Amino acid sequence: MGNNNLTEWVNKYTDDMYSWAFFKVSDSELAKDLVQDTFLAAAEKISSFKGKSSPKTWLFSILNFKIIDHYRAKVKKPYNTDNDSISTFFDENGEWRHDKRPQDWHENNTNLMDDEDFQLVLKKCLDLLPSNWNTCVKLKYLLGKSGAEICEQMEISKNNYWQMIHRAKLSLRECIESKWNRD
């Protein structure tokens, strides 16, 4: 394999790779950087490509590792729990506060992910999460990673992982309920 093949692959697969990366990270510039990093890594390792898979499969495998590495790096940043609003959901007995109880979101049996307004609010609310919570949610629900895989990739304990997922879901629910206009 040589640079001619890599040039052909850049021309052929860049758009699909960018779309995938953007779907996973929701940031245009970051998606472009991840695709560029993927092609740089591919150029360094082109001699190891034996053709046992398609070039597209091989490149997407590299891209997926770049995406995971991005999220792994984000989770290493410390999160300040002093401003944690989780205690606002429950009273001293661990019961839901009356004004914080979950609302019913089901309307006419429609899928919320088909609602463009809901999708925009969900993206905004995801972006407001602390980066490590955001990373856990995206790895679990967008990349389909198991809890064990996420703990290993992010180098966190199982308890820490479940606490982040729980807190992220509570925060997302509160954010969505306050920002989503269902009228």
C-alpha positions in Angstrom: 0.0 0.0 0.0 1.3 3.5 -0.7 0.4 7.1 -0.5 -1.5 6.9 -3.8 -4.1 4.6 -2.0 -4.2 7.0 0.9 -4.9 9.9 -1.3 -7.7 8.0 -3.0 -9.1 7.1 0.4 -9.0 10.7 1.6 -11.0 11.7 -1.5 -13.4 8.8 -1.2 -14.1 8.6 2.6 -13.6 12.0 4.1 -17.3 13.1 3.9 -18.6 9.8 5.5 -16.0 10.0 8.2 -16.7 13.6 9.0 -20.5 12.8 9.2 -19.8 10.0 11.6 -17.4 12.0 13.8 -19.8 15.0 13.9 -22.6 12.7 14.9 -20.5 11.4 17.8 -19.0 14.6 19.1 -21.5 17.3 17.9 -18.7 19.8 17.1 -17.8 20.6 13.5 -14.2 21.7 14.2 -13.5 18.7 16.5 -15.0 16.3 13.9 -12.7 17.8 11.2 -9.7 17.4 13.6 -10.6 13.8 14.4 -10.8 12.9 10.7 -7.5 14.6 10.0 -5.9 12.8 12.9 -7.3 9.5 11.6 -5.7 10.1 8.2 -2.4 11.0 9.8 -2.5 7.8 11.9 -3.4 5.8 8.8 -0.5 7.4 6.9 1.9 6.3 9.7 0.4 2.7 9.8 -0.4 2.2 6.1 2.2 -0.5 5.9 0.3 -2.5 8.5 -2.9 -2.5 6.4 -3.1 -6.0 4.9 -6.4 -5.7 3.1 -8.2 -8.2 5.4 -10.9 -5.6 5.8 -12.0 -2.8 3.5 -10.1 0.4 3.6 -13.3 2.1 4.9 -13.6 -0.3 7.7 -10.0 0.1 8.7 -10.2 3.9 8.6 -13.5 4.0 10.6 -11.9 1.7 13.2 -9.1 4.2 13.6 -11.6 7.1 13.7 -13.6 5.3 16.5 -10.5 5.0 18.6 -9.7 8.7 18.0 -13.3 9.5 19.2 -12.9 7.3 22.3 -9.5 8.9 23.0 -11.1 12.3 22.8 -13.7 11.4 25.4 -11.2 9.6 27.6 -9.1 12.8 27.7 -12.1 14.9 28.6 -13.1 12.7 31.5 -9.6 13.2 33.1 -10.5 16.8 33.8 -11.7 17.2 37.4 -15.3 18.1 38.1 -16.2 20.4 41.0 -19.0 18.8 43.0 -19.5 22.0 45.1 -21.9 23.3 42.5 -23.7 19.9 42.1 -27.4 20.4 41.9 -28.4 16.8 42.4 -29.5 17.5 46.0 -32.2 19.8 44.6 -34.1 16.7 43.3 -34.6 15.0 46.6 -35.4 15.9 50.2 -33.5 14.9 53.3 -35.3 11.5 53.3 -34.3 10.8 49.7 -37.8 11.3 48.4 -38.5 13.4 45.2 -39.2 17.0 46.0 -42.7 17.7 44.9 -41.7 20.3 42.2 -38.9 18.1 40.9 -40.9 14.9 40.2 -40.6 13.7 36.6 -43.2 14.9 34.1 -44.9 12.7 31.6 -43.3 13.3 28.2 -45.4 10.7 26.2 -47.7 12.5 23.7 -49.7 10.6 21.1 -47.2 7.7 21.1 -44.7 9.7 19.0 -41.0 9.0 19.2 -39.3 12.0 20.8 -36.2 11.5 18.6 -38.4 12.3 15.6 -39.2 15.7 17.1 -36.7 18.3 15.8 -37.4 20.7 18.7 -36.7 18.0 21.2 -33.5 17.0 19.4 -32.2 20.6 19.6 -33.0 20.9 23.3 -31.4 17.5 24.0 -28.2 18.6 22.2 -28.1 21.9 24.2 -28.7 20.1 27.4 -26.0 17.5 26.7 -23.6 20.3 26.0 -24.3 21.8 29.4 -23.4 18.6 31.3 -19.9 18.4 32.9 -17.6 16.9 30.3 -17.1 13.6 32.2 -20.9 13.1 32.5 -21.4 14.1 28.8 -18.7 11.6 27.8 -20.3 8.7 29.8 -23.7 9.5 28.2 -22.3 9.7 24.7 -20.3 6.5 25.1 -23.2 4.6 26.5 -26.1 5.9 24.4 -24.5 7.0 21.1 -21.5 4.6 20.8 -23.4 1.7 22.5 -20.5 0.9 24.8 -21.2 -1.3 27.9 -20.6 0.0 31.4 -17.5 -2.2 31.7 -16.1 -0.9 28.5 -16.7 2.7 29.5 -15.1 2.1 32.9 -12.0 0.6 31.2 -11.7 3.3 28.6 -12.3 6.2 30.9 -10.3 4.5 33.7 -13.0 5.0 36.3 -14.6 2.7 38.9 -18.0 1.1 38.3 -19.5 3.1 41.1 -18.2 6.3 39.7 -19.6 5.4 36.2 -23.1 4.7 37.6 -23.0 7.8 39.7 -22.1 9.9 36.6 -24.8 8.3 34.4 -27.4 8.8 37.2 -26.5 12.4 37.7 -26.3 13.1 34.0 -29.8 11.6 33.5 -31.3 13.7 36.3 -29.6 16.8 35.0 -30.7 16.1 31.4 -34.3 15.6 32.5 -34.4 18.8 34.5 -32.8 20.8 31.6 -35.1 19.3 29.0 -38.2 19.9 31.1 -37.2 23.5 31.6 -36.2 24.3 28.0 -38.4 22.1 25.8 -41.6 23.8 24.7 -44.1 21.1 23.9 -46.9 23.5 22.8 
